[in-house]
């Protein structure tokens, strides 16, 4: 049986490389670290990491100075290393984890909290 093209697991995407960087990295990392090591854009890495942060896969563990420039950047740590396949961002407020076969939706959590 042939798997439909839209249902195949895409390999070596920016998000898959970013997920692997976060899984392999022991300790903390920044958005720039993930973008550079996964060879993806900072914007793409940031969007993906924002969703992972909201879904509880990442946490902010501190901040690092941007010296000599003013300001700071967040340091992240991976909390949920659920497996080798990257959680798939369906849109800005939802995520599917193929490792656990579970969904996370930002709106659903807000509704359940009310």
N, C-alpha and C positions, 0 to 999 in steps of 0.2 A: 504494500500500500504506500503510495507516494504522499508525503506530507505537504499540505498546501504551503506555497511560498510565504504567505503572511503569517504562518504559524511556526516557522522554523526559528531556531535559536540563532541569532546573528553572532558571528564570532569576530573578535578583535575590534570591537567598536570602541569609541572614546570612553563610553560609560563603563564598558567591561574592563578596559585598561585602568580606569580610575578606581573601580571597585577593587581590582587586584592590588593596586598601589596601597589603598587603605588597609586591605587585609594583611598584606605582607609587612607593612610599616609597623615596627614595634615602637610604642611611645606616641608622641604627638606629631602633628603635621599641620600645615597651613593649606589654604586653597591654592596658593601659588605652587607649593610643593606637589600637590596632586596634579595640577595642570601640567607642570613641567615634566614630571616623571611619567605621566600617562600620554604625553605628547598631544594633549587636547587644548582647546582654548580655555582661558580663564573664565569666560562667561559660561561655557558649557559645564565646566567643573563646578562652578559656583551654584548654578541652578540645580544640578544633581545633588550636591552636598546640602543645599537648603532643604530639599525634600527629605533626604536621609536624616537630617537634624530634626525636622518636625516629626518624622515617623519614629524617632527614638533609636535610630541606628548609630548616630553620632552624638557626641556631647562636646561642649566647649570646656576645655580644661584650663585655659589661661589666655594670656595675650603676650605678644612679642613686639618690641619696639621696632619701628621702621627706620631707625637711625641710618643716615644723618637726616632723613626726612622726618617731619613731625607726624605723629599718629602711631597707631598700633594695629596689628592684625591678629585675628583669633587663632588659637591653637586648638585643634580637634583631636579626638580619640575615637576609634571605632568601638562601639559598645556591643553591637550584635553582628558577629561574624557567623552568618547563617549557612555559609557554604560557598562553593566556587562560582556559582552563577550569580550575576549581579541583579539586585532588585531593579525592576523595570518601572521607570516613571511613566505612568499612563497619561497624566497631565500635571499641571502645577500642584494639584492637591490630592493625588492618589498614587499608590505604589503597589506593585505586585511582586512578591518574592517567590521565584520559582523553586527555591530550595525548600521552603516550608509550605509552599502552595497556599499562601495567605495573602490577603489584601489589606491595605491600610488606606483610609480616606480621611482627609482632614475634616471635611464637613460632617462625616459620620461621628467622629469623636466629639465634635462640638455639640451635635444633637444629643448624644448620649449623656453629656455632662449637664445639660439643661434639665 
